[in-house]
Amino acid sequence: MTSASVVPGAPGPAGPPPAPVPSGPIAELLLPYDPALLAGTVRGRRRRLVARCISLGVSLALLGGIYAWQHRSIDAQGGAYWVFTGVVLALSVIPLLVVLIGFLRSRAELRALPAGIAVRMGRPGVVVGTAFARWDEVAALEVVPGGPGRADRLRLRTTSGTVGLVPLDQVVVPPATLDSTARAYSGGRRGVDLSRLDN
């Protein structure tokens, strides 16, 4: 799958795509949904999940060994041991749950990744997800935080109330390129608001 295309004058593979300069009525930027980055996120979180499971297993083995060795003393007066055990397990289990939730979320997003065009910009207007607006119908075009464990999102809000969202880990160009592209195709009327990325 081609990650991104600009018609006409698509950039070569040697570097990031520059903002296109419209040269005709059919010039446009097309960004298909691209699973590569999201698939990499899933693989990374799977590796961290396995590492956390191994860490928890080691902790359980050590605590079990200590109990087997000193079980009589622990049974007699082992309050401190159980407090220590609880702290160690919490330090292992809580990060494991965080990684597990992130892994399941990203895997679900990858499985639900649609086919087709995620973002389309041209002289007539802009498409983000399932929402389309002509440039004079754009109420807001912005990057918003995705929340814990989620990628930031490109959001289009139209004057009619339609909202389109595309996670930035499902397209292959950086937000700054989307901003300059929007300004180029809209004749400077619209850009992508990136201010919330600093918050």
C-alpha positions as CSV (number, residue, x, y, z in Angstrom):
1,M,0.0,0.0,0.0
2,T,1.3,3.4,-0.9
3,S,1.5,5.4,2.3
4,A,0.9,8.8,0.9
5,S,0.6,10.4,-2.5
6,V,0.5,13.9,-3.8
7,V,-1.0,14.5,-7.2
8,P,0.8,15.9,-9.1
9,G,4.5,16.1,-8.1
10,A,4.7,13.4,-5.4
11,P,8.0,13.5,-3.4
12,G,10.5,10.7,-3.8
13,P,11.3,8.2,-1.1
14,A,14.4,10.0,0.1
15,G,12.8,12.3,2.7
16,P,9.6,13.5,4.3
17,P,7.0,14.9,1.8
18,P,7.0,18.6,1.5
19,A,3.8,20.6,1.5
20,P,2.4,20.4,-2.1
21,V,1.8,23.4,-4.2
22,P,-1.5,23.1,-6.1
23,S,-0.9,23.4,-9.8
24,G,-4.4,22.5,-11.2
25,P,-8.0,21.9,-10.3
26,I,-7.4,18.2,-9.5
27,A,-4.3,18.6,-7.4
28,E,-4.7,16.9,-4.0
29,L,-3.0,15.2,-1.1
30,L,-4.2,11.7,-0.5
31,L,-3.3,9.8,2.7
32,P,-4.6,6.2,2.9
33,Y,-5.0,4.5,6.3
34,D,-1.6,3.0,6.9
35,P,-1.2,0.1,9.5
36,A,2.6,0.2,9.7
37,L,3.0,2.6,12.6
38,L,0.1,1.2,14.6
39,A,1.4,-2.4,14.0
40,G,4.8,-1.3,15.4
41,T,3.0,0.1,18.5
42,V,1.3,-3.3,19.0
43,R,4.6,-5.1,18.6
44,G,6.3,-2.8,21.1
45,R,3.5,-3.1,23.7
46,R,3.5,-6.9,23.3
47,R,7.2,-7.0,24.0
48,R,6.7,-4.8,27.1
49,L,3.8,-7.0,28.2
50,V,6.0,-10.2,28.0
51,A,8.8,-8.4,29.9
52,R,6.3,-7.4,32.6
53,C,5.0,-10.9,32.9
54,I,8.5,-12.3,33.3
55,S,9.2,-9.7,35.9
56,L,6.1,-10.7,37.8
57,G,7.0,-14.3,37.6
58,V,10.5,-13.7,39.0
59,S,9.0,-11.7,41.9
60,L,6.6,-14.5,42.7
61,A,9.4,-17.1,42.6
62,L,11.6,-15.0,44.9
63,L,8.7,-14.4,47.4
64,G,7.7,-18.0,47.3
65,G,11.3,-19.1,47.9
66,I,11.6,-16.7,50.9
67,Y,8.4,-18.1,52.3
68,A,9.4,-21.7,51.8
69,W,12.7,-21.0,53.5
70,Q,11.4,-19.0,56.5
71,H,7.8,-20.1,56.6
72,R,7.8,-21.0,60.3
73,S,9.1,-17.5,61.3
74,I,6.8,-15.8,58.9
75,D,3.8,-17.8,60.2
76,A,4.7,-16.9,63.7
77,Q,5.4,-13.2,63.3
78,G,5.3,-12.4,59.6
79,G,3.4,-9.1,59.4
80,A,6.4,-7.3,57.8
81,Y,6.8,-10.0,55.2
82,W,3.2,-9.7,54.0
83,V,3.5,-6.0,53.8
84,F,6.7,-6.3,51.8
85,T,5.0,-8.9,49.6
86,G,2.1,-6.6,48.9
87,V,4.3,-3.7,48.0
88,V,6.4,-5.9,45.6
89,L,3.4,-7.4,43.9
90,A,1.8,-4.0,43.5
91,L,4.9,-2.6,41.9
92,S,4.8,-5.5,39.4
93,V,1.0,-5.9,38.8
94,I,0.1,-2.2,38.4
95,P,2.6,-1.6,35.5
96,L,1.6,-4.9,34.0
97,L,-2.1,-3.9,33.9
98,V,-1.2,-0.5,32.4
99,V,0.8,-2.2,29.6
100,L,-1.9,-4.8,29.1
101,I,-4.7,-2.2,28.7
102,G,-2.5,-0.3,26.2
103,F,-1.7,-3.4,24.2
104,L,-5.4,-4.5,24.0
105,R,-6.4,-1.0,23.0
106,S,-3.9,-0.7,20.2
107,R,-4.5,-4.2,19.0
108,A,-8.3,-3.5,18.8
109,E,-7.5,-0.3,16.9
110,L,-5.3,-2.2,14.4
111,R,-8.0,-4.8,13.8
112,A,-10.6,-2.1,13.3
113,L,-8.4,0.0,11.0
114,P,-10.5,0.8,7.9
115,A,-9.3,0.7,4.3
116,G,-9.4,3.7,2.0
117,I,-8.5,7.3,2.4
118,A,-7.9,8.7,5.9
119,V,-7.1,12.4,4.9
120,R,-7.7,14.1,1.6
121,M,-6.9,17.8,0.9
122,G,-7.4,19.6,-2.3
123,R,-8.7,22.8,-3.7
124,P,-12.4,21.9,-3.1
125,G,-11.9,21.2,0.6
126,V,-10.7,18.6,3.1
127,V,-11.8,15.1,4.1
128,V,-10.9,13.7,7.6
129,G,-12.2,10.2,8.2
130,T,-15.8,10.2,7.0
131,A,-16.3,14.0,7.3
132,F,-15.9,16.4,4.3
133,A,-16.0,20.2,4.3
134,R,-15.2,22.9,1.8
135,W,-12.7,25.3,3.1
136,D,-15.3,27.9,4.0
137,E,-17.3,25.2,5.9
138,V,-14.4,24.3,8.2
139,A,-15.2,25.3,11.8
140,A,-12.0,23.8,13.1
141,L,-9.1,21.6,11.8
142,E,-6.9,20.7,14.7
143,V,-4.8,18.1,16.3
144,V,-6.2,17.0,19.7
145,P,-4.7,14.7,22.4
146,G,-5.8,11.1,22.1
147,G,-5.7,10.4,25.8
148,P,-3.7,7.8,27.8
149,G,-2.2,5.2,25.6
150,R,-3.7,6.7,22.4
151,A,-2.1,8.6,19.6
152,D,-3.0,12.3,19.0
153,R,-5.9,12.8,16.6
154,L,-6.5,15.0,13.6
155,R,-10.0,16.4,14.0
156,L,-12.2,18.2,11.5
157,R,-15.3,20.0,12.7
158,T,-17.6,21.5,10.1
159,T,-20.0,24.4,10.4
160,S,-22.9,21.9,10.0
161,G,-21.7,20.0,13.1
162,T,-20.1,17.0,11.4
163,V,-16.9,15.7,13.1
164,G,-14.2,13.6,11.5
165,L,-11.3,12.0,13.5
166,V,-8.2,10.2,12.3
167,P,-5.5,9.0,14.7
168,L,-2.1,10.3,13.6
169,D,-0.6,6.8,14.0
170,Q,-2.8,5.7,11.1
171,V,-1.2,8.2,8.6
172,V,2.4,8.8,7.7
173,V,3.0,12.5,7.6
174,P,3.7,14.7,10.6
175,P,1.2,17.3,11.9
176,A,3.3,20.2,10.6
177,T,3.1,18.9,7.1
178,L,-0.7,18.6,7.3
179,D,-0.8,22.2,8.5
180,S,1.3,23.6,5.7
181,T,-0.7,21.5,3.2
182,A,-4.0,22.8,4.4
183,R,-2.7,26.4,4.1
184,A,-1.5,25.7,0.6
185,Y,-4.7,24.2,-0.7
186,S,-7.0,26.6,1.2
187,G,-5.2,29.7,-0.1
188,G,-4.1,30.6,3.5
189,R,-7.6,30.5,4.9
190,R,-7.2,27.4,7.0
191,G,-4.4,25.6,8.7
192,V,-4.2,22.8,11.3
193,D,-4.2,24.1,14.8
194,L,-1.4,22.4,16.7
195,S,-1.6,24.4,19.9
196,R,-3.0,21.6,22.0
197,L,0.1,19.5,21.3
198,D,2.0,21.8,23.7
199,N,-0.4,21.2,26.6
